[in-house]
Amino acid sequence: MFAKSKIVTAVVALVAVHLLVHALRRQSRPKVVRPADERVVILGASTLDGLGANFLQQYLERGTRRIMIVGRRQEALEEVRRAMLEATKGKRAPDAEVLVVAAQLTQSRDVIALREKIMRVWGGLDTLHVVFGVTSILPILGLANVDPCDVNANGSATNALHPTQEGLDSIGATVDQSNEGNLKGTAIVLAALIPVLQTTSKHPAVIAIGSVAGLIPAPTRAVYCATKSSQHFLVRSMDLECESQAGTIVPGTNQRRARVRFLLVAPGPIRNSFVAKYAVDANTGPRDNRDKALEVSYVVRKTLSRVDACQWGMMVLPHYVFVASLLAQLDTTRALTGRAAHRLYHY
């Protein structure tokens, strides 16, 4: 028990030092990239109660005039655009423009067309939000309809022990869909748009929405945790790659590439329809306890505050979950986080 107490104290001290360093290094990005001049692309803004729509609303309210929202469904994007323009009437710049682009962000042809449109209409990009993604809410054996806790894709209890070939194929399909939406899409859009950010912005930034599921393992979320963890490492590794690329000569010019800054946001459960609408393996909605879920506007407000202050790296919400993610790695304390996960996901 004494050893656990020492570990927790050390972790809390580490977090305190981290926050202090951020406070001492506080800067102001809006002094370099004025909101009125900022060019913002939000990838994933098709639902009215989603993060993408709220990013749009808060950007409009802060005076940003050039915003592009991107998603698969044109009609849904148009609905979000109309609703957010109506919600910000009298608060936004009179010449604010919200462009709508329908694109499948896992398809290279669509992403190249998106890049060409950004260059054609704006000549560059300052801020990129990667918000899109999918989730998975069934245990691995449940995907094959042999879960002994009776959390199965078909919604029924089972007497079977072994997954059938069909069941294993179902697991494979879920993994493929999740990788497609959470990892492949992120890799493609970042590869396509990072050179634009490096060469057209004074202070380029990428904000990627990850999840605490990429930090802490959870029952019924095995596939989701795996793909979000992969996305986290992709984003963090590309951050390091951009650090090396900063200052290199742009081919055919004397210009040097700017340093692209990254903020990875890892929120806990959010109070919206994401799980119900974007689960690739079930249509039952969330099984977890949403009583203390984060509000969408809170997550967006905290994110923009971090970007404005040039506080890059990773932000975990709520903040105490960062401590839990560290404790989950240690053999002496991971049982505590495991019990909390079982309670949260009712499994």
Order of alpha helices (4+ residues) and beta strands (2+ residues): alpha-beta-alpha-beta-alpha-beta-alpha-beta-alpha-alpha-alpha-beta-alpha-beta-alpha-alpha-beta-alpha-alpha
